[in-house]
Amino acid sequence: MQQHDGAQPGDVRQSDPTSGNSTGDGREAATPWTRIAGLVLGVAALLLVVGSAFSWPAVNSGPHQVPLGVVAPGGAAEQLVPRLAAAAGEDAFDVQPLADRAAAEQAIADREIYGAVVLDPAGGEMLTASAASPAIAQALTQLAANVPAEAGGPLQVSELAPLPADDPRGAGFATAVLPLVIAGIIAGAASALAVEGGRGRQLTAMLALVATAGLVLAGVSQLWLGSLEGSYWANAGVLALGAAAVGAVVLGLVRLIGMPGVGLTALVMVLLGSPLSGAATGPEMLPAGWGALGQLLPPGATATALRSVAWFDGAGSGQAFLVLGCWLAAGLVLLLVPQRHVRTT
């Protein structure tokens, strides 16, 4: 009998035990213990990163250089600042002297400050804006109650920009960031992997998907839950732009490096962008430096832009829109790079 490929009678071929294939006699090849150990360590490292990314900012939340206006006659401001530092922490507030109450109201409306202390002979007042940050507004309310009488306290609290009655704690707004990120990732991945016909067709599909996502997410947050105010169409546009900033990066990376592009974008946007967005508290409530980093990522920039558009007529949103535009442009640049990943069918 003629033998083929150099095989001898009685030979039992086995696959490489590290390849995961079956042996020649039908048994499954055993996975090496070193690979199992590496898998366990890899999962443990990933869980450490995930747990730290979501828990550490929350545990260390507190005011850090929160812009706070002070309207006070004579030397009252000089006496009040040390008391504020003693009550809330040395670097809790970035105190900004203002001329009068009208100037304080305008600064809050322009999103230059989160609140203001107004002292005059008739008594003291704390101006707050829960729509800018419910956590900071709550901290200012507690601070107003603890101002001693000799410093003009306790202070009456006046709310200038309240949250909607249907969502007085801002929970709906705080939870809108993660669905936005997921929508962007899905839009980019679906356009890259399920749409054939070139870059233009894929980009058009991605833009259509994120536009739909913006309309749906704004409908849920504003029309159903009542968590947003202002123009529905403007809010939907902000959400669509945030999703597009994520989706464009996914689309460009998948065309360039394949499926790892989806995972890489998810790691950055979900593990860093979502917990550092400041959507629930405001970036100044995150540990020093991390809040600023979060504002350079699409989730944080979208949250800031959405607050500004929904409650403050777009004031203070310039940097946020610039960040989103840069991420969108980066995705388009990646999309223009010649495709190197060849998808198999």
C-alpha positions in Angstrom: 0.0 0.0 0.0 1.3 3.4 -0.9 1.8 5.8 1.9 1.2 9.5 1.5 3.0 12.6 3.0 5.7 10.4 4.6 3.2 8.7 7.0 4.1 5.3 8.2 1.6 2.5 9.2 0.6 2.9 12.8 1.5 6.6 12.9 -0.7 8.6 15.3 -0.6 12.3 14.4 -1.2 14.8 17.2 -1.6 18.5 16.8 0.5 21.1 18.6 -0.8 21.0 22.2 -0.7 24.8 22.3 -2.9 25.2 19.2 -6.2 24.1 20.8 -6.8 21.5 18.1 -7.8 17.9 18.6 -5.3 15.1 18.7 -5.2 12.4 16.1 -7.2 9.9 18.1 -10.1 12.4 18.6 -9.2 13.7 22.0 -9.0 17.4 22.7 -5.5 18.7 23.2 -4.9 19.9 26.7 -4.4 23.7 27.2 -1.1 24.3 28.9 -1.3 25.5 32.6 0.9 28.5 31.7 -1.8 29.7 29.3 -4.5 29.2 31.9 -2.4 31.1 34.4 -1.8 33.9 31.9 -5.6 34.1 31.2 -6.4 34.3 35.0 -3.8 37.1 35.5 -5.0 39.0 32.4 -8.6 38.9 33.6 -7.6 39.9 37.1 -5.6 42.9 35.7 -8.6 43.9 33.5 -11.0 43.8 36.5 -8.5 45.8 38.6 -8.5 48.5 35.9 -12.3 48.4 35.5 -12.9 48.5 39.3 -10.4 51.3 39.8 -11.7 53.4 36.9 -15.2 53.4 38.1 -14.7 53.3 41.9 -11.7 55.5 42.6 -13.1 58.8 41.2 -16.3 58.2 43.1 -14.6 57.5 46.5 -12.3 60.5 46.1 -15.0 62.8 44.9 -15.0 66.3 46.4 -14.7 70.0 45.4 -11.4 70.9 43.8 -10.9 74.6 42.7 -14.7 75.1 42.2 -15.2 78.6 40.8 -17.2 80.5 43.4 -18.1 84.1 43.3 -18.1 86.4 46.3 -19.9 89.7 46.7 -19.0 91.3 49.9 -18.4 94.8 51.2 -15.0 96.0 52.6 -13.0 93.4 54.4 -15.9 90.9 54.7 -14.5 88.9 51.7 -11.1 88.6 53.3 -12.7 87.2 56.4 -15.0 84.8 54.5 -12.4 83.1 52.3 -10.5 81.5 55.2 -13.8 80.3 56.7 -14.7 78.7 53.4 -11.3 77.0 53.2 -11.7 75.7 56.8 -15.2 74.4 56.1 -14.6 72.7 52.7 -10.8 72.3 52.3 -7.9 74.5 51.3 -8.2 74.0 47.6 -12.0 73.4 47.4 -12.9 76.8 45.9 -11.4 79.2 43.4 -12.9 82.4 44.9 -13.6 85.2 42.5 -14.6 88.7 43.8 -17.6 90.2 42.0 -19.1 93.7 42.0 -22.7 92.9 42.9 -25.5 90.4 42.8 -26.3 91.1 39.2 -22.7 90.4 38.2 -22.9 87.1 40.2 -26.1 86.0 38.4 -24.5 86.8 35.0 -21.4 84.9 35.8 -23.5 81.8 36.8 -25.5 82.1 33.6 -22.3 82.3 31.6 -21.0 79.2 33.4 -18.0 81.1 34.7 -18.8 80.1 38.3 -21.0 77.5 39.9 -22.4 79.7 42.6 -21.8 82.9 44.6 -21.9 84.1 48.2 -23.6 87.5 48.4 -23.1 89.5 51.7 -24.7 92.8 52.5 -26.0 94.6 55.6 -29.4 93.1 55.0 -28.1 89.5 55.3 -26.3 86.8 53.4 -27.3 84.8 50.4 -25.9 81.8 48.5 -26.7 81.6 44.8 -26.6 78.1 43.3 -27.3 76.4 40.0 -28.2 72.7 40.4 -28.4 72.3 36.6 -24.6 73.0 36.4 -23.9 70.4 39.0 -26.3 69.0 41.6 -23.4 67.8 43.7 -21.7 71.2 43.8 -25.0 72.9 44.5 -25.6 70.5 47.4 -22.2 71.2 48.8 -22.8 75.0 48.5 -26.2 74.6 50.3 -24.5 72.7 53.2 -21.8 75.4 53.3 -24.4 78.1 53.4 -26.0 76.5 56.5 -22.7 76.4 58.3 -21.6 80.0 57.8 -21.4 81.5 61.3 -23.5 84.5 62.3 -20.5 86.8 62.7 -19.7 86.2 59.0 -23.2 86.9 57.9 -24.6 83.4 58.1 -26.5 81.2 57.9 -27.0 82.1 54.3 -30.3 82.0 52.5 -30.1 79.8 49.4 -31.4 81.0 46.1 -31.6 78.5 43.2 -31.0 80.2 39.8 -30.9 77.2 37.5 -32.9 74.3 39.0 -33.1 70.8 37.6 -36.4 69.6 36.1 -39.1 68.6 38.5 -39.2 65.1 36.9 -35.5 64.6 37.7 -34.6 66.8 40.7 -31.4 64.9 41.4 -30.1 64.8 37.8 -30.0 61.0 37.8 -31.3 60.8 34.2 -28.7 63.2 33.0 -25.9 61.3 34.8 -26.8 58.0 33.2 -27.0 59.3 29.7 -23.2 59.2 29.0 -22.7 55.4 28.9 -25.6 54.8 26.3 -24.1 57.6 24.2 -20.7 55.9 24.2 -22.2 52.5 23.4 -24.2 54.1 20.5 -21.1 55.6 19.1 -19.2 52.3 19.3 -22.0 50.3 17.7 -22.5 52.9 14.9 -18.8 52.9 14.0 -18.4 49.1 14.2 -21.5 48.4 12.2 -20.6 50.8 9.5 -17.1 49.4 9.2 -18.0 45.7 9.3 -21.5 45.5 7.7 -21.3 48.2 5.0 -19.5 47.5 1.8 -18.8 50.0 -1.0 -16.0 52.2 0.2 -15.3 54.9 2.7 -18.0 57.3 1.6 -20.8 54.8 2.0 -19.5 53.7 5.4 -19.2 57.3 6.6 -22.7 58.0 5.5 -24.0 55.0 7.3 -22.2 56.0 10.5 -23.6 59.5 10.4 -27.1 58.2 9.8 -26.7 55.9 12.8 -25.4 58.5 15.2 -28.1 61.0 14.1 -30.7 58.3 14.9 -29.0 57.7 18.2 -29.1 61.4 19.1 -32.8 61.6 18.3 -33.6 58.4 20.3 -31.4 59.3 23.3 -32.8 62.8 23.5 -36.3 61.4 23.2 -35.7 59.1 26.2 -34.0 61.7 28.3 -36.2 64.7 27.5 -39.5 63.6 26.2 -40.0 60.5 28.3 -37.9 60.9 31.6 -38.0 64.7 31.7 -34.3 64.9 32.5 -33.4 67.7 30.0 -34.8 71.1 29.3 -34.4 73.5 26.4 -34.7 72.6 22.7 -35.2 68.9 21.9 -33.5 69.3 18.5 -30.5 71.1 20.0 -30.1 68.5 22.7 -30.4 65.7 20.1 -27.8 67.4 18.0 -25.3 67.5 20.9 -25.9 63.8 21.6 -25.5 62.9 18.0 -22.2 64.9 17.8 -20.9 63.1 20.9 -21.8 59.7 19.4 -20.2 60.7 16.1 -16.9 61.6 17.8 -16.8 58.1 19.2 -18.2 56.4 16.1 -15.7 58.1 13.7 -12.8 56.8 15.7 -14.1 53.3 15.7 -14.8 53.4 12.0 -11.3 54.7 11.2 -9.6 52.2 13.5 -11.5 49.2 12.3 -10.6 50.0 8.7 -7.0 50.4 9.8 -6.4 47.6 12.2 -9.6 45.5 12.2 -11.6 44.4 15.1 -9.0 45.4 17.8 -10.0 49.0 16.9 -13.4 48.4 18.5 -11.8 47.1 21.7 -9.3 49.9 21.9 -11.9 52.5 21.5 -14.1 50.8 24.1 -11.3 50.7 26.6 -10.6 54.5 26.3 -14.2 55.7 26.1 -15.8 53.3 28.6 -13.0 52.7 31.2 -11.7 56.3 31.1 -14.2 58.5 29.4 -17.3 57.5 31.3 -16.1 57.6 34.9 -14.1 60.8 34.3 -16.9 62.6 32.4 -18.1 64.4 35.5 -21.7 63.9 34.2 -23.0 63.1 37.7 -21.0 65.6 39.7 -19.1 68.0 37.5 -15.4 67.7 36.6 -14.3 69.9 39.6 -15.6 67.2 41.9 -13.2 64.6 40.6 -9.7 64.2 41.9 -7.3 66.9 40.8 -6.2 66.5 37.2 -8.6 63.7 36.4 -11.6 65.9 35.8 -9.6 67.9 33.3 -8.5 64.7 31.5 -12.2 63.6 31.3 -13.1 66.9 29.6 -10.7 66.0 26.8 -12.6 62.8 26.0 -15.9 62.7 24.1 -18.1 61.5 27.1 -17.0 64.4 29.3 -17.1 67.0 26.5 -20.6 65.8 25.5 -21.8 66.1 29.1 -20.5 69.6 29.4 -21.9 70.7 26.0 -25.3 69.1 26.8 -25.5 70.9 30.2 -24.7 74.2 28.5 -27.2 73.8 25.7 -30.0 72.4 27.8 -29.9 75.0 30.6 -27.5 77.9 29.8 -28.2 78.7 26.1 -24.9 77.2 25.1 -22.7 79.4 27.4 -19.4 77.8 28.4 -19.6 75.1 25.7 -16.9 76.3 23.4 -14.1 74.0 24.6 -16.4 71.0 24.7 -17.5 71.5 21.1 -13.8 71.9 20.1 -12.9 68.7 21.8 -15.7 66.8 20.0 -14.7 68.3 16.7 -11.1 67.2 17.2 -12.1 63.6 17.9 -14.4 63.6 14.9 -11.6 65.0 12.7 -9.2 62.4 14.1 -11.6 59.6 13.1 -12.0 61.1 9.6 -8.2 61.2 9.2 -8.0 57.5 10.2 -10.7 56.8 7.7 -8.6 58.4 4.9 -5.5 56.2 5.7 -5.3 53.4 3.1 -7.0 50.2 4.4 -4.5 47.6 5.6 -6.9 45.1 7.3 -8.3 42.6 4.9 -11.6 41.2 6.1 -12.3 37.5 5.4 -15.6 36.3 4.3 
